[in-house]
Structures are given as C-alpha cells and as structure tokens.
Amino acid sequence: MTALLAGMAAAPGFAKTAVVLNSDEDTFSIIDTETYKETARTHIGRQPHHLIATPDQKILIIANAGGNDLVFIDRATGTVQQRVEVSDPYQVGFSPDAKWFVSNSLRLDRIDLYNAANYQLVHRLPAPKTPSHIGFSPDSSTAYVSLQGTGQLIAVDLVSGQQKWVAPIGKQPAGVFVRPSGNVLVAIMGADHIVEVDPRDGNVIRRIKTDRGAHNFLLSPDGKTLYVSNRVAGTVSALDAEKLETNATFAAPGGPDDMAWSPDGKELWITGRWRASVDVLDRDTGALKTRIPVGRSPHGIFVY
C-alpha cells in the first residue's frame, strides 16, 4: 500500500491537516491547519474534484472523474487501501442511512447508484445534462441532483433507480442542501440567488438573493448559520439557517467553491477555483486570516 498522507498517522498531526484537491493538475495538497502551510503535494489521478469520508469516518474517498476511479485512503495510517473503478465520479455522496453511494457523471450525463456496502453498481439513470451536486432526503428514499446544463433539479428514487420528477429551477443549478424539514435548497450559479424547492414535485417555493454565481452550501457547526459561496461575485453569504435571510456577506475573491470548517470550528476554509489558493476566514467577522497557495483549480476540501 502507498503512503500518501505522510505524518498524519500520529497525533497531534492527524487532527491538524486539510486535504485540498487540485483538479487541473491531478494532485492534492496537504496543509497544516496550525501553520497554514502546504506540507506536501501528491499526484492522485486524473481530475480529482470531490472527496468524502465514509459513514464510519475511517476512510477518505477521493473521486477522480477523469481517471474513472475512487481512491480509498485509510485516515489512521494515510495509506491507499484500494482503488475502485467507477465511471466518471464527478460528485459523490452517501445516503443518510449509509446504504447507497451515489455518483454523478457530469461528463457522461448520468447518475449511478451503488450498493454502499461493496460499491457494486445497482442502477444507472440517464440524466441530461451535466448532473452536478447531490442532496438526500432525510429518510434516505430520494436523491436530488442538480442538472447544470438544463437548469433543472431531478429527484431519483434510490430503491427503484427511477426518476420521481424533474423540474426547472433556474440557470446552472449547482450545490444542493436538504433542510431538516425535507425542503431542498439549490444554489443557482447562473444567477444571484438560491431557491427553496418542494420535495414532492420540484416546484420552487421561493428565491433568496445571495450574490452572483451562488454555488455551494455549508452549515455552521451549531446549525444556526448556512453559508453560500458565490463564485462569480467572489463572496460568501451567511444566512440564518431557519429564516434563510442573509445576515452578512464576506469577501472571498478568486472563485470561492467548496468550504469546510477548521478543527475548532472557528475558521471557514474556502477553495478558490480561479486563484489556486485556499482562503481562511474568521467565522465571526468574516475577516481574511490567511491565503494559502495550492495547486491549479482547487476544488474539494476536507479538514481533519
């Protein structure tokens, strides 16, 4: 097995590291979250875009869309356990009950549903065009996928693998976030807002203005604030998670994309797709604490 996350096996280094995927150079960066320094940059496979921890939190999965595989890294040892062949895994996610593993093939226009126990393909659903981000219903019955190329949101029954409905919601929908109520929020990257969608039929309930290029979501550790990265505007909006009203807007120039929390929950880490850097903002003030250079087109981020 190949050791990739060197030095992460021993405490306290394990709890003080961030992993950032550099999509345009087929690498990932390892960052020390105390010193804010990139400590290593390693080739991982073609076009790594997103990454996710397994439900038991023991394994970190890196999805290589162009390489058509998943890389399984043991979080305790930093070694590659295995590589699993998966067709064009652009965005991936586990259902809340951990029974389903869903992979969006943005390049190949389809949604693949796998048995999460063994990563065997169960259903393949054509989904024109460019299926992007994923959200799941609280009861794990449904996956909601944004279709960037058609301006729609599709609801997929996980058991049958069939489409429940597909509905127009706005130009270039991206990030998906499901509220505790079951209502679905989708960031509209081709405009300046997010939408709240009825999970029963896809009808848009309301539109909430954030900023240009609304792209992705991250909930605060206390569940009270919902953050939205606005890629075109170069900002991050902080919304009241219950009322969905914008309380603050923070500067994050350079195409802010995916977000994560620091180990202590006091810092917001944001990848800058157009700037080859990661911005670290103070959670309370939104002030820029530091900017960390990484590889080209940093996308997915995971903070230990």
N, C-alpha and C positions, 0 to 999 in steps of 0.2 A: 504494500500500500504506500501511496505517496504522501509525504508530509507537506501540507500546503500552508497551514496556519501555524507556522513555527513559533514556539514560545507561548502559545495560547493554552497549553495543557496545564500549566502550573499556575496556581493562584499567586498574586492577585491579577496577573496579566489577563486571565480568561475573562474577567468581568470588566475589562477596561479596553476593549477593542471594538472597532467598527469595520465592517466589510462593505466595500463600495464596488459595484460592477461598472466597468468602463466599456460600454457597448461597442464603440467604434475602434477599439484596439484589442478586443478579445482578451482582456485581462480583468483582474480585480485588485483593488488596493486594500491593504490592511493599515488601519490608522489607530494610533494610541490615543485613546479618548482623554488621557490626562495631559499629555504634552501637545496634542493636536498635530502630531507629525505622522506622515506616511512612513511606515516602517518597512513595507515590502510591496512589490507589485509583481503579480504572477499570472502567466498565461493560463487560461482555464478552458477555452473553447470558443467557437465562432458565435459572435453576437449574444453575449450574456446580457439579458435585460432585467429579469426579476429573480428574486430569491425568497425563500420561505423556510421557516423552521417546521419540522414535523410536529404533529399534535403533542407528542410526548416531550418535545423540546430537546431531544437528544441529537438530532441530525439537522444540518443545514443543507437545503437543496438549492443548487444554482441551476437555473434553466437556460440552456444555450439554444436560442432559437435557430440560428444558422447552422449550428453543429448537430441539431436534431438529437440532443441527449440531455439527461439530467445528471448532475454530479452530486453525489451524496457524501457530505463531509461530516465526520464524527466531531461533535462540538467539544468533547472532552480531550481528544488527542490531536485534533487538527489534521487528521489523515483522511484521504479519499477512501471510502468504503467500497463504492461501486459507481459505475456509470450505467445508466439505463437508457436504452434507445427509445426516444419519444419524438414523434414527428412535430417539428416546428413549435416547441413550447415557448411561446412569447410571454404570456401571463399565466400563472398557475395559482391554485388555491385548494384548500381542504374545506369540505363541508363542516359545519359546526359539530356534527356527530362523528366526524373523522372516518366516515365510511366511503366517501367519494373524494377523488382527486381530479380536479378539472383543469384542463389545459386549453388555452385559446391559441389557435394557429392563425395569427394575424396575416401572415404571408399567404397561407393556403386557404383562407376563408372557411374555417370550420371550427367546431367546438368538440373536443374529445373528452369523454367521461371514462375515468379509470377506477377500478377497484383499489381503494387506498391501502388495502392490506398487502397487495402484491404488485400493484402498478400494471395490471393487465387491462387492456382496452376492452370496455364493455359496450359503449355506444359512440358513434361518430355522427355528428349532425352538421350538414352544410349550413353555413351562416354568412351569407354575403351581406355586407362586405367589411373586411378588416375587423373581426371581433377583437376587442381590446381588453378592457378590465372586467373583473368578476366580483359579484357580491352574492351572498347566500341568504335565503330566508332563515329566520331563527329556528324553524322546525326541520331544517335540512332537506326539505322536499324540493326546493327550487333553486336554480342558479340564474342570476340576472347578469347578462353580458351586454356591454355597450358595443354597438356596431358603428365604428367611426366613419366608414365610407358611405353609409346610407342614412346617418342621422337618426338611428333607431336604438331601442332597447329591446332585447329578446329575453323571454322567460322560458327556461328549459326545465321540464320535469326530470329529476335526476334518476328516478327508478325506470321510467319508460324510455328516457332519452329523446322524448318528443318535444316539439315546440308547444308551449301553452298559449303564448301570444307574442306578437311583435308589434311595437308601436313607435310612431315618430315622436321624438322628444327634443330635437334641436341639432344644430350643425356640429359635427365632430364630437360626439359624446365620448367622454374618457372615463375618469375614475368613478367607481360605484361604491356606495356606502349604504348599508341597510340599518335603519333605525330600530330601536327595541320594539317599536310599535309594528314593525314589519314594512312600513313605508320605505321606498327606495329613493336615495339621493344620487343624482348623476351630475358630474361636472361637465359643462358644455364648453369645450375647448375652442369651438369656432365662434364663441360669443363672449359674454362677460358675466355669466351667472351660473348657478346650479339650479336643478329642477328637483322637485319632490314628486314622486310618481306613485300612483295607486298600484299596489302589488297584484290586485285582482285582474286588472285589464290593461295596465300601462298608461292610463290617462294621466296627463300632467295636472297635478293639484295646484301647484304654484311655482313661480320662478323667483329666486332670491339672488339679487345682484351681489357679486363679489368684485371681480376685476377681469380684465381681458385675458382670455386663454385659460379660464378655470380648468384645472387639470386633475388634481388628486386630493384625497382626504386623509386626515389623521386626527384621531380623538385624543384629547388630553388624558393623562393618567387618572385624573379624578372624574372623568366622564362629563365634565361641565362645559368644555370648550371644544368645538370642532374646527380644525384648521383646514384651509383650502389653498393649495398652491396655484398661483395664477401665472402660467408660463410666459405668456406674451407681455403682460404688464410688468413682470419681474417683481411680484409682490406675493405675500401670504396674508390671507384674510382670517381673522379669528372670530368665529361665530358662537353665539350662545347655542349650545347643543340642543336645548329644548325649544327655544323660541325661533331659532335659525335667523337671528338678527346679528349683523356684523357689529362687533364691539371695537375692533381695531384692525388696522392694516399695516403690515410690516414690509420694509424693503428687502428684497432678495433678488437682485439683478442677475441675469445670466441664464434665464430659462428654468426657474425652480420646478422640480419634478417630484420625486419621491421624498418622503420625510420619515424621520424616526426620532425617538427620544433618547437622550443621554441616559446612562445607567441610573443617575439620581433623579431623573425626570425634570431637571431644571433647565435643560437646553434643548432647543429644537434644531435637529440636524437636517439639512436640505441639500439634495444634489442639484447642481447647476448644469443642465444638459449642454448649454451653449458656451459655458465658461471653463469647463474642465476643472471644476472645483467643488468643494462642499462648504456651504455656509453654516456656521454655528451661531444661532440666535439665542439671546436670553429669553426664556419663556415668558417672563412677566412684563418686560419692557419692549421686547422685540429688537433690542439693540444688537448689532453685529459684534460678536465676541472675537471671532476669528474667521478667516477664509483659508481653507486647506487645499492646495493644488493636488489634483489626482490625474487620472488618465482622460483620454478623449471621450466625450459624451457620457459622463457618469449618470447612471440611471438608478437601478435598485440599490437600496441601502439596508443594512441590518446591523444594529448595535447590540453588543453582548451586555 
